[in-house]
Amino acid sequence: MISHNSNFMHLQWLWGCSIILILLIISCQDAELILDVQDVQESISALPQEVISPVDNPYAEEKENLGRLLYWDPILSGKKDVACVSCHHPNLGYTDGLDFSQGVGGIGLGQNRSGGVKTRRNAPTIINTAFNGIDNNGNYNPEISPMFWDNRAQSLEGQALLPMLSKEEMRGTAIAEALIIDTIIQRLNAIPGYMAKFEQAFGSTEINQSRILAAIATFERGIIANNSRFDQYMRGNSNALTNFEIEGMNAFIQVGCADCHSGPMFSDYELHTIGVKDNVTPPDQGATNNFDFRTPTLRNLNLTAPYMHNGLHRTLEEVMEFYEDIAEGNNAELNINIIESQLDEEMQDLELEDDQIDEILAFLNTLNDDSFDTTIPDSVPSGLSVGGN
């Protein structure tokens, strides 16, 4: 006959074994998650903690300060009404919150801007463009880093020139493209404050195209956000992400997102055909080759809506639904000018399940970092309105 005490001790033993088993299961699950994180180092990784400058444009604080003033000064535009910041404002994640930017003739900021000539692209963020072209080993060359949705410029210095030449973005039609840079140089030479700033930055008062671009690029190269929770996690802080977010990171890799959104910037910097529908305001005419556009970074997405090259999707949920439709073979959601055979192979190989969307969205939120420079100058040497109209 077994005593009540023996039964009680037996139950205690079973209870203790159950607790140990549960703890072992949880421990194994955590170990599996951590192991998965280590495995994905080949696909995605943390950003470097330092920025590389081109050999012919080394960093100098005076140059950065000059670049900030030029970035905010509408004197660089044809009618002195548009500045670089008109479409890339720090309060809007260095974008403008519009599907298509409104350049020349526009008044207001962000979604309140009106009356401007519409460009044919959604404004990409300037945040972390210092790292454009970086591979998963942290290697990149700032002298040949791809810029714009179609990779048509190859450095921040080269990128800084094109908006000034564009009749939609900054130049307008009053000044010919061949004359706009000379006009800008003449304007700057007539302002003693700028001559002093150029001397501080470059050692002489000479103002030319190369120095203007070098200063703006130096400023933009300092707009970085490289300490997101994801970065902290990948650098060894195991508490920076939750298990659910880690599961989202694993799903991000497994379903094929990282085939294109790879490396520290979550971009392979290649052009891809993914079949996004046209945004009819204005008609989207594609770029370079058969509707190919560069893989955008996924960092700071909480600040840079709307999404895609034409700003078609207002939320990340809409973006994920678009990819889910493609994974399910729903070609009705594709651009009518794109046939299935033209889609990149990575798009056709997506295996996104509905229950993975929330996990991936949670992971994408770990890529946000709002510690970038948002300094707004009180005034600019031209005396014009800071930031233009």
C-alpha positions as a Markdown table, in Angstrom:
| # | Residue | x | y | z |
|---|---|---|---|---|
| 1 | Met | 0.0 | 0.0 | 0.0 |
| 2 | Ile | 1.5 | 3.3 | -1.1 |
| 3 | Ser | 1.2 | 6.2 | 1.5 |
| 4 | His | -0.2 | 9.6 | 0.7 |
| 5 | Asn | 3.3 | 11.0 | 1.4 |
| 6 | Ser | 4.8 | 8.7 | -1.3 |
| 7 | Asn | 2.1 | 9.9 | -3.8 |
| 8 | Phe | 2.9 | 13.5 | -2.9 |
| 9 | Met | 6.7 | 13.0 | -3.4 |
| 10 | His | 6.0 | 11.2 | -6.7 |
| 11 | Leu | 3.9 | 14.2 | -7.9 |
| 12 | Gln | 6.6 | 16.6 | -6.9 |
| 13 | Trp | 9.1 | 14.6 | -8.9 |
| 14 | Leu | 6.9 | 14.6 | -12.0 |
| 15 | Trp | 6.3 | 18.3 | -11.6 |
| 16 | Gly | 10.0 | 19.0 | -11.2 |
| 17 | Cys | 10.8 | 16.9 | -14.3 |
| 18 | Ser | 8.1 | 18.8 | -16.3 |
| 19 | Ile | 9.6 | 22.2 | -15.3 |
| 20 | Ile | 13.1 | 21.0 | -16.4 |
| 21 | Leu | 11.7 | 19.8 | -19.7 |
| 22 | Ile | 9.9 | 23.1 | -20.4 |
| 23 | Leu | 13.1 | 25.0 | -19.5 |
| 24 | Leu | 15.1 | 22.8 | -21.8 |
| 25 | Ile | 12.6 | 23.3 | -24.7 |
| 26 | Ile | 12.7 | 27.1 | -24.2 |
| 27 | Ser | 16.4 | 27.0 | -24.0 |
| 28 | Cys | 16.7 | 25.0 | -27.2 |
| 29 | Gln | 14.2 | 27.3 | -29.0 |
| 30 | Asp | 16.3 | 30.4 | -27.9 |
| 31 | Ala | 19.5 | 28.6 | -29.0 |
| 32 | Glu | 17.9 | 27.8 | -32.3 |
| 33 | Leu | 16.9 | 31.5 | -32.8 |
| 34 | Ile | 20.4 | 32.7 | -31.9 |
| 35 | Leu | 21.9 | 30.0 | -34.2 |
| 36 | Asp | 19.7 | 31.3 | -37.1 |
| 37 | Val | 20.9 | 34.8 | -36.5 |
| 38 | Gln | 24.5 | 33.7 | -36.7 |
| 39 | Asp | 23.7 | 31.9 | -39.9 |
| 40 | Val | 22.1 | 34.9 | -41.6 |
| 41 | Gln | 25.3 | 36.9 | -41.3 |
| 42 | Glu | 26.0 | 35.9 | -44.9 |
| 43 | Ser | 22.8 | 37.7 | -46.0 |
| 44 | Ile | 22.4 | 40.7 | -43.8 |
| 45 | Ser | 24.6 | 42.5 | -41.3 |
| 46 | Ala | 25.2 | 45.6 | -39.2 |
| 47 | Leu | 26.3 | 48.9 | -40.8 |
| 48 | Pro | 29.9 | 50.1 | -40.2 |
| 49 | Gln | 30.3 | 52.5 | -37.3 |
| 50 | Glu | 32.6 | 54.8 | -39.4 |
| 51 | Val | 32.1 | 56.5 | -42.8 |
| 52 | Ile | 34.6 | 56.4 | -45.6 |
| 53 | Ser | 35.2 | 59.6 | -47.7 |
| 54 | Pro | 36.6 | 59.7 | -51.2 |
| 55 | Val | 40.3 | 60.2 | -51.5 |
| 56 | Asp | 39.8 | 63.4 | -53.5 |
| 57 | Asn | 37.2 | 64.7 | -51.0 |
| 58 | Pro | 38.4 | 64.0 | -47.5 |
| 59 | Tyr | 36.2 | 65.0 | -44.6 |
| 60 | Ala | 36.6 | 68.5 | -43.0 |
| 61 | Glu | 34.2 | 70.1 | -40.5 |
| 62 | Glu | 34.4 | 73.4 | -42.4 |
| 63 | Lys | 33.4 | 71.6 | -45.6 |
| 64 | Glu | 30.5 | 69.9 | -43.9 |
| 65 | Asn | 29.3 | 73.2 | -42.5 |
| 66 | Leu | 29.5 | 74.8 | -45.9 |
| 67 | Gly | 27.6 | 71.9 | -47.5 |
| 68 | Arg | 24.8 | 72.2 | -44.9 |
| 69 | Leu | 24.3 | 75.9 | -45.9 |
| 70 | Leu | 24.3 | 75.1 | -49.6 |
| 71 | Tyr | 21.9 | 72.2 | -49.0 |
| 72 | Trp | 19.4 | 74.6 | -47.4 |
| 73 | Asp | 20.0 | 77.6 | -49.6 |
| 74 | Pro | 17.6 | 78.1 | -52.6 |
| 75 | Ile | 20.3 | 80.1 | -54.3 |
| 76 | Leu | 21.2 | 76.9 | -56.1 |
| 77 | Ser | 17.9 | 76.8 | -58.0 |
| 78 | Gly | 17.0 | 78.7 | -61.2 |
| 79 | Lys | 14.4 | 81.0 | -59.6 |
| 80 | Lys | 15.9 | 80.9 | -56.1 |
| 81 | Asp | 12.8 | 79.2 | -54.7 |
| 82 | Val | 13.9 | 75.5 | -54.4 |
| 83 | Ala | 16.6 | 74.0 | -52.2 |
| 84 | Cys | 17.9 | 70.5 | -51.9 |
| 85 | Val | 15.9 | 70.2 | -48.7 |
| 86 | Ser | 12.7 | 71.0 | -50.5 |
| 87 | Cys | 12.5 | 67.3 | -51.4 |
| 88 | His | 14.7 | 65.8 | -48.7 |
| 89 | His | 13.7 | 67.3 | -45.4 |
| 90 | Pro | 15.1 | 66.0 | -42.0 |
| 91 | Asn | 11.6 | 66.2 | -40.4 |
| 92 | Leu | 10.4 | 63.8 | -43.1 |
| 93 | Gly | 13.3 | 61.3 | -42.9 |
| 94 | Tyr | 15.1 | 63.3 | -45.6 |
| 95 | Thr | 12.3 | 62.6 | -48.0 |
| 96 | Asp | 9.2 | 64.7 | -48.7 |
| 97 | Gly | 6.3 | 62.3 | -47.9 |
| 98 | Leu | 4.9 | 62.6 | -51.5 |
| 99 | Asp | 4.5 | 60.0 | -54.2 |
| 100 | Phe | 6.2 | 62.3 | -56.6 |
| 101 | Ser | 8.3 | 65.3 | -55.5 |
| 102 | Gln | 7.1 | 68.8 | -56.4 |
| 103 | Gly | 10.0 | 70.9 | -57.5 |
| 104 | Val | 10.1 | 74.2 | -59.3 |
| 105 | Gly | 7.3 | 76.6 | -58.4 |
| 106 | Gly | 6.2 | 74.6 | -55.4 |
| 107 | Ile | 5.2 | 76.2 | -52.1 |
| 108 | Gly | 5.1 | 74.4 | -48.7 |
| 109 | Leu | 6.6 | 71.3 | -47.2 |
| 110 | Gly | 5.9 | 67.6 | -47.5 |
| 111 | Gln | 2.2 | 66.7 | -48.1 |
| 112 | Asn | 1.3 | 70.4 | -47.8 |
| 113 | Arg | 3.5 | 71.3 | -50.8 |
| 114 | Ser | 1.5 | 72.4 | -53.8 |
| 115 | Gly | 1.9 | 74.1 | -57.1 |
| 116 | Gly | 5.2 | 72.6 | -58.0 |
| 117 | Val | 6.3 | 70.8 | -61.2 |
| 118 | Lys | 6.0 | 67.1 | -60.4 |
| 119 | Thr | 9.0 | 64.9 | -60.9 |
| 120 | Arg | 8.7 | 61.4 | -62.2 |
| 121 | Arg | 10.2 | 59.6 | -59.1 |
| 122 | Asn | 9.5 | 59.3 | -55.4 |
| 123 | Ala | 12.3 | 61.1 | -53.5 |
| 124 | Pro | 14.6 | 58.5 | -51.9 |
| 125 | Thr | 16.0 | 59.3 | -48.5 |
| 126 | Ile | 19.5 | 60.8 | -48.0 |
| 127 | Ile | 20.0 | 58.9 | -44.7 |
| 128 | Asn | 22.9 | 56.4 | -45.0 |
| 129 | Thr | 23.6 | 57.2 | -48.7 |
| 130 | Ala | 27.2 | 57.4 | -47.4 |
| 131 | Phe | 27.1 | 53.6 | -47.4 |
| 132 | Asn | 25.5 | 53.1 | -50.9 |
| 133 | Gly | 27.1 | 50.2 | -52.7 |
| 134 | Ile | 28.2 | 48.4 | -49.6 |
| 135 | Asp | 28.5 | 44.6 | -49.7 |
| 136 | Asn | 27.9 | 42.2 | -46.8 |
| 137 | Asn | 31.5 | 42.3 | -45.8 |
| 138 | Gly | 31.3 | 46.0 | -45.2 |
| 139 | Asn | 33.3 | 46.9 | -48.4 |
| 140 | Tyr | 32.3 | 49.9 | -50.5 |
| 141 | Asn | 33.9 | 52.7 | -52.5 |
| 142 | Pro | 32.4 | 56.1 | -52.1 |
| 143 | Glu | 33.9 | 57.2 | -55.4 |
| 144 | Ile | 31.7 | 54.7 | -57.3 |
| 145 | Ser | 28.6 | 54.3 | -55.1 |
| 146 | Pro | 25.3 | 54.0 | -57.0 |
| 147 | Met | 22.7 | 56.8 | -56.6 |
| 148 | Phe | 19.1 | 57.4 | -57.7 |
| 149 | Trp | 16.4 | 54.8 | -58.6 |
| 150 | Asp | 18.2 | 54.0 | -61.8 |
| 151 | Asn | 21.8 | 54.1 | -60.7 |
| 152 | Arg | 22.5 | 57.0 | -63.1 |
| 153 | Ala | 25.0 | 58.7 | -60.7 |
| 154 | Gln | 28.0 | 57.0 | -59.2 |
| 155 | Ser | 28.8 | 59.0 | -56.1 |
| 156 | Leu | 27.3 | 61.6 | -53.7 |
| 157 | Glu | 29.4 | 64.2 | -55.5 |
| 158 | Gly | 27.9 | 63.1 | -58.8 |
| 159 | Gln | 24.4 | 62.9 | -57.4 |
| 160 | Ala | 24.5 | 66.5 | -56.0 |
| 161 | Leu | 24.9 | 67.9 | -59.5 |
| 162 | Leu | 21.9 | 66.4 | -61.3 |
| 163 | Pro | 19.0 | 68.1 | -59.3 |
| 164 | Met | 20.5 | 71.5 | -60.1 |
| 165 | Leu | 20.5 | 70.6 | -63.8 |
| 166 | Ser | 16.9 | 69.3 | -63.8 |
| 167 | Lys | 14.3 | 71.6 | -65.0 |
| 168 | Glu | 11.6 | 69.9 | -62.9 |
| 169 | Glu | 13.6 | 69.7 | -59.6 |
| 170 | Met | 15.6 | 72.9 | -59.3 |
| 171 | Arg | 16.6 | 74.7 | -62.5 |
| 172 | Gly | 13.3 | 75.5 | -64.1 |
| 173 | Thr | 13.2 | 76.8 | -67.7 |
| 174 | Ala | 14.4 | 80.4 | -67.2 |
| 175 | Ile | 18.1 | 79.4 | -67.3 |
| 176 | Ala | 19.5 | 76.9 | -69.9 |
| 177 | Glu | 21.0 | 73.7 | -68.5 |
| 178 | Ala | 24.4 | 74.7 | -70.0 |
| 179 | Leu | 24.4 | 77.9 | -68.1 |
| 180 | Ile | 22.9 | 77.1 | -64.7 |
| 181 | Ile | 26.1 | 76.1 | -62.9 |
| 182 | Asp | 28.0 | 79.2 | -64.1 |
| 183 | Thr | 25.0 | 81.3 | -62.9 |
| 184 | Ile | 25.1 | 79.6 | -59.5 |
| 185 | Ile | 28.9 | 80.3 | -59.3 |
| 186 | Gln | 28.4 | 83.9 | -60.2 |
| 187 | Arg | 25.7 | 84.3 | -57.5 |
| 188 | Leu | 27.9 | 82.7 | -54.8 |
| 189 | Asn | 30.9 | 84.8 | -55.8 |
| 190 | Ala | 28.8 | 87.9 | -55.2 |
| 191 | Ile | 28.2 | 87.0 | -51.5 |
| 192 | Pro | 31.1 | 87.7 | -49.2 |
| 193 | Gly | 29.8 | 85.3 | -46.6 |
| 194 | Tyr | 30.1 | 82.4 | -49.1 |
| 195 | Met | 33.5 | 83.4 | -50.2 |
| 196 | Ala | 34.7 | 83.3 | -46.6 |
| 197 | Lys | 33.0 | 79.9 | -46.1 |
| 198 | Phe | 34.7 | 78.4 | -49.2 |
| 199 | Glu | 38.1 | 79.8 | -48.0 |
| 200 | Gln | 37.6 | 78.1 | -44.6 |
| 201 | Ala | 36.6 | 74.8 | -46.3 |
| 202 | Phe | 39.1 | 74.7 | -49.2 |
| 203 | Gly | 41.9 | 77.1 | -48.4 |
| 204 | Ser | 41.0 | 79.7 | -51.0 |
| 205 | Thr | 38.0 | 81.8 | -52.0 |
| 206 | Glu | 37.8 | 80.1 | -55.4 |
| 207 | Ile | 34.2 | 78.8 | -56.1 |
| 208 | Asn | 33.7 | 76.2 | -58.8 |
| 209 | Gln | 31.5 | 73.3 | -59.6 |
| 210 | Ser | 33.8 | 70.7 | -58.0 |
| 211 | Arg | 33.9 | 72.5 | -54.7 |
| 212 | Ile | 30.2 | 73.1 | -54.6 |
| 213 | Leu | 29.5 | 69.4 | -55.1 |
| 214 | Ala | 32.3 | 68.3 | -52.7 |
| 215 | Ala | 30.8 | 70.4 | -49.9 |
| 216 | Ile | 27.2 | 69.2 | -50.4 |
| 217 | Ala | 28.4 | 65.6 | -50.6 |
| 218 | Thr | 30.4 | 66.0 | -47.4 |
| 219 | Phe | 27.3 | 67.2 | -45.6 |
| 220 | Glu | 25.1 | 64.4 | -47.0 |
| 221 | Arg | 27.8 | 61.8 | -46.1 |
| 222 | Gly | 27.3 | 62.8 | -42.4 |
| 223 | Ile | 23.5 | 62.0 | -42.4 |
| 224 | Ile | 23.8 | 58.5 | -41.0 |
| 225 | Ala | 21.7 | 56.2 | -38.8 |
| 226 | Asn | 23.8 | 53.2 | -38.1 |
| 227 | Asn | 22.7 | 52.2 | -34.5 |
| 228 | Ser | 19.3 | 50.6 | -35.0 |
| 229 | Arg | 18.2 | 47.8 | -32.7 |
| 230 | Phe | 19.1 | 45.4 | -35.5 |
| 231 | Asp | 22.7 | 46.8 | -35.6 |
| 232 | Gln | 23.0 | 46.5 | -31.9 |
| 233 | Tyr | 21.8 | 42.9 | -32.0 |
| 234 | Met | 24.2 | 42.0 | -34.8 |
| 235 | Arg | 27.1 | 43.6 | -32.8 |
| 236 | Gly | 26.4 | 41.3 | -29.8 |
| 237 | Asn | 23.5 | 42.8 | -27.8 |
| 238 | Ser | 21.3 | 39.7 | -27.5 |
| 239 | Asn | 18.6 | 41.7 | -25.8 |
| 240 | Ala | 18.1 | 44.2 | -28.6 |
| 241 | Leu | 15.5 | 42.1 | -30.4 |
| 242 | Thr | 12.6 | 40.1 | -29.2 |
| 243 | Asn | 12.1 | 36.4 | -30.2 |
| 244 | Phe | 9.2 | 37.5 | -32.4 |
| 245 | Glu | 11.4 | 40.0 | -34.2 |
| 246 | Ile | 14.1 | 37.3 | -34.6 |
| 247 | Glu | 11.5 | 35.0 | -36.1 |
| 248 | Gly | 10.7 | 37.8 | -38.5 |
| 249 | Met | 14.4 | 38.1 | -39.4 |
| 250 | Asn | 14.5 | 34.4 | -40.1 |
| 251 | Ala | 11.4 | 34.6 | -42.2 |
| 252 | Phe | 12.8 | 37.5 | -44.1 |
| 253 | Ile | 15.7 | 35.3 | -45.1 |
| 254 | Gln | 13.7 | 32.1 | -45.7 |
| 255 | Val | 11.0 | 33.6 | -48.0 |
| 256 | Gly | 13.6 | 35.2 | -50.3 |
| 257 | Cys | 13.4 | 38.9 | -49.3 |
| 258 | Ala | 17.2 | 38.9 | -48.6 |
| 259 | Asp | 17.9 | 37.7 | -52.2 |
| 260 | Cys | 17.7 | 41.4 | -53.2 |
| 261 | His | 17.5 | 43.3 | -49.9 |
| 262 | Ser | 20.9 | 42.1 | -48.7 |
| 263 | Gly | 23.9 | 43.4 | -46.9 |
| 264 | Pro | 24.1 | 46.1 | -44.3 |
| 265 | Met | 21.9 | 48.5 | -46.3 |
| 266 | Phe | 19.4 | 45.7 | -47.2 |
| 267 | Ser | 20.0 | 46.4 | -50.9 |
| 268 | Asp | 22.0 | 44.7 | -53.6 |
| 269 | Tyr | 22.1 | 48.0 | -55.5 |
| 270 | Glu | 21.0 | 46.1 | -58.7 |
| 271 | Leu | 18.2 | 47.1 | -61.0 |
| 272 | His | 15.2 | 44.7 | -60.9 |
| 273 | Thr | 11.9 | 44.3 | -62.7 |
| 274 | Ile | 9.2 | 43.6 | -60.0 |
| 275 | Gly | 6.1 | 44.7 | -61.8 |
| 276 | Val | 4.8 | 47.6 | -59.7 |
| 277 | Lys | 1.7 | 49.2 | -61.2 |
| 278 | Asp | 2.0 | 52.7 | -62.7 |
| 279 | Asn | 1.1 | 55.7 | -60.6 |
| 280 | Val | -1.0 | 57.7 | -63.0 |
| 281 | Thr | -0.3 | 61.1 | -61.4 |
| 282 | Pro | 1.8 | 61.7 | -63.5 |
| 283 | Pro | 2.2 | 58.7 | -65.8 |
| 284 | Asp | 5.2 | 56.7 | -64.8 |
| 285 | Gln | 7.5 | 56.2 | -67.8 |
| 286 | Gly | 9.9 | 53.7 | -66.3 |
| 287 | Ala | 13.6 | 54.1 | -66.2 |
| 288 | Thr | 16.7 | 52.9 | -68.0 |
| 289 | Asn | 15.7 | 49.5 | -69.1 |
| 290 | Asn | 12.3 | 47.8 | -69.2 |
| 291 | Phe | 10.9 | 49.1 | -65.9 |
| 292 | Asp | 14.0 | 48.2 | -63.9 |
| 293 | Phe | 14.6 | 50.0 | -60.6 |
| 294 | Arg | 17.2 | 49.7 | -57.9 |
| 295 | Thr | 16.5 | 47.7 | -54.8 |
| 296 | Pro | 15.8 | 50.4 | -52.1 |
| 297 | Thr | 17.2 | 50.3 | -48.6 |
| 298 | Leu | 14.8 | 49.0 | -45.9 |
| 299 | Arg | 16.3 | 51.2 | -43.2 |
| 300 | Asn | 14.2 | 53.9 | -41.5 |
| 301 | Leu | 11.0 | 52.8 | -43.3 |
| 302 | Asn | 8.9 | 54.3 | -40.6 |
| 303 | Leu | 10.0 | 57.8 | -41.8 |
| 304 | Thr | 10.1 | 57.4 | -45.6 |
| 305 | Ala | 6.6 | 56.5 | -46.8 |
| 306 | Pro | 5.2 | 56.3 | -49.4 |
| 307 | Tyr | 7.1 | 53.3 | -50.9 |
| 308 | Met | 8.3 | 52.1 | -54.3 |
| 309 | His | 9.9 | 54.2 | -57.1 |
| 310 | Asn | 6.6 | 55.9 | -57.8 |
| 311 | Gly | 5.2 | 56.1 | -54.2 |
| 312 | Leu | 2.4 | 53.8 | -55.1 |
| 313 | His | 2.1 | 52.2 | -51.7 |
| 314 | Arg | 1.3 | 54.3 | -48.6 |
| 315 | Thr | 2.0 | 51.6 | -45.9 |
| 316 | Leu | 4.3 | 48.7 | -45.4 |
| 317 | Glu | 1.3 | 46.5 | -45.1 |
| 318 | Glu | 0.4 | 47.4 | -48.7 |
| 319 | Val | 3.9 | 46.6 | -49.8 |
| 320 | Met | 3.8 | 43.2 | -48.1 |
| 321 | Glu | 0.4 | 42.4 | -49.7 |
| 322 | Phe | 1.9 | 43.2 | -53.1 |
| 323 | Tyr | 4.7 | 40.7 | -52.6 |
| 324 | Glu | 2.2 | 38.2 | -51.1 |
| 325 | Asp | 0.1 | 38.5 | -54.3 |
| 326 | Ile | 3.1 | 37.8 | -56.5 |
| 327 | Ala | 4.1 | 34.8 | -54.3 |
| 328 | Glu | 0.6 | 33.4 | -54.8 |
| 329 | Gly | 0.7 | 34.0 | -58.6 |
| 330 | Asn | -1.8 | 36.8 | -58.6 |
| 331 | Asn | -0.7 | 38.6 | -61.8 |
| 332 | Ala | -3.7 | 40.9 | -61.7 |
| 333 | Glu | -1.7 | 43.0 | -59.2 |
| 334 | Leu | 1.2 | 43.5 | -61.7 |
| 335 | Asn | 1.8 | 46.3 | -64.1 |
| 336 | Ile | -0.1 | 45.7 | -67.3 |
| 337 | Asn | 3.0 | 46.5 | -69.3 |
| 338 | Ile | 4.9 | 43.7 | -67.6 |
| 339 | Ile | 4.5 | 40.1 | -68.5 |
| 340 | Glu | 5.4 | 37.3 | -66.1 |
| 341 | Ser | 8.5 | 36.3 | -68.0 |
| 342 | Gln | 9.9 | 39.7 | -67.5 |
| 343 | Leu | 9.8 | 39.5 | -63.7 |
| 344 | Asp | 13.1 | 38.9 | -62.0 |
| 345 | Glu | 13.6 | 35.3 | -61.0 |
| 346 | Glu | 13.8 | 36.4 | -57.3 |
| 347 | Met | 10.2 | 37.7 | -57.6 |
| 348 | Gln | 8.9 | 34.6 | -59.1 |
| 349 | Asp | 10.6 | 32.4 | -56.4 |
| 350 | Leu | 9.0 | 34.2 | -53.4 |
| 351 | Glu | 7.4 | 31.9 | -50.9 |
| 352 | Leu | 5.7 | 34.4 | -48.6 |
| 353 | Glu | 2.9 | 33.0 | -46.3 |
| 354 | Asp | 0.2 | 35.2 | -44.8 |
| 355 | Asp | 1.2 | 34.3 | -41.2 |
| 356 | Gln | 4.8 | 35.5 | -41.9 |
| 357 | Ile | 3.8 | 39.1 | -42.7 |
| 358 | Asp | 3.4 | 40.3 | -39.1 |
| 359 | Glu | 6.8 | 38.7 | -38.2 |
| 360 | Ile | 8.6 | 40.4 | -41.1 |
| 361 | Leu | 7.0 | 43.7 | -40.4 |
| 362 | Ala | 8.1 | 43.5 | -36.8 |
| 363 | Phe | 11.6 | 42.8 | -37.9 |
| 364 | Leu | 11.6 | 45.7 | -40.4 |
| 365 | Asn | 10.8 | 48.0 | -37.5 |
| 366 | Thr | 14.1 | 47.0 | -35.8 |
| 367 | Leu | 15.9 | 48.7 | -38.7 |
| 368 | Asn | 14.7 | 52.2 | -37.6 |
| 369 | Asp | 17.1 | 54.7 | -36.0 |
| 370 | Asp | 16.2 | 58.3 | -35.6 |
| 371 | Ser | 19.6 | 59.5 | -34.3 |
| 372 | Phe | 20.6 | 61.2 | -37.6 |
| 373 | Asp | 21.5 | 64.8 | -37.9 |
| 374 | Thr | 18.4 | 67.1 | -38.1 |
| 375 | Thr | 20.1 | 70.5 | -37.7 |
| 376 | Ile | 18.4 | 73.3 | -39.4 |
| 377 | Pro | 20.5 | 76.5 | -39.9 |
| 378 | Asp | 19.0 | 79.8 | -38.6 |
| 379 | Ser | 20.0 | 81.6 | -41.9 |
| 380 | Val | 21.9 | 81.1 | -45.1 |
| 381 | Pro | 24.6 | 83.6 | -46.5 |
| 382 | Ser | 22.4 | 84.5 | -49.5 |
| 383 | Gly | 19.8 | 86.0 | -47.1 |
| 384 | Leu | 17.0 | 84.0 | -48.9 |
| 385 | Ser | 14.4 | 82.0 | -47.0 |
| 386 | Val | 16.0 | 78.9 | -45.4 |
| 387 | Gly | 14.8 | 75.9 | -47.4 |
| 388 | Gly | 13.2 | 77.9 | -50.1 |
| 389 | Asn | 9.4 | 78.4 | -50.5 |
